[in-house]
Every structure is written in structure tokens, then in C-alpha cells.
Amino acid sequence: MSTDTGIDLVTYSPRLPHPITVQVKTNLQSKPGGGKGKLALDWWVPNDTPAHYVALVDLSSESIWFMSPAELRIHAQQQPTGRLHIYMYTDASARPRRSDRLAHLHEFEHFKLSNRVCAVYGT
């Protein structure tokens, strides 16, 4: 895309009458949460992303999680004004402060692109 409107990809499926827009957010690898905590992947996403989906990418494992903006608002652990902060602990020994939210990598398995492709693209 030639301008930054919050959409990085426009995808198509022959089974859908309309394109699906995607904003891509990447991580090179896990890092200590808060600078000193347990290892985690994390992404900051604008609360008002215009994309239909946000692809959360971990380059080190070549993993992709695919979430709608509504799903991000539900699962983001932090929501300061205008932004959503979502993280996934890669360290299994991490003990999140709240037990009512997804926090560990394995808890987000449902959102892996390979598990969402049929539902999103109708294939």
C-alpha cells in the first residue's frame, strides 16, 4: 500500500464477495515482559484499526495469530487510551496477575492462522 492507513494487506477468497483487509504486527522474538519479567511476545495495536483482522506475527517461530479488532479488545491485557496491548507468555513458568484472561502462548492456539483460515476465508 502506498500510504499508511492501518491496512497492510488486502486478501481475497473466491468464496467471498468482498476482500478481507489485514493489519500486520510483528515481533522478532520473545523478550522479558516489562524489561525484567518472564519471556513473552507482545504487540501494540491501535484501538481503531480499520482492518478486518490483525495478524500478530512471531518471526522467530514463523507463527501467526489472526484476530478481529473485537477479539483483540476482548483479549488485550492492557488497554490504555487509543491502544491495545496484547501479550503471550512463551515462558510456561510465568504466573499472570489475572487468571480470567488468556496469557500463555498455548491459550491462543484457537487464533493461529492455520486454525482460522476456514472460518475467515470460507475455504
Secondary structure, 3 states (H helix, E strand, C coil): CCCCCCCCEEECCCCCCCCEEEEEEEECCCEEHHHCCCEEEEEEEECCCCCCEEEEEECCCCEEEEECHHHHHHHCCECCCCEEEEEEECCCCCCCCCCCCCCEHHHHHHHEHHHHHHHHHCC
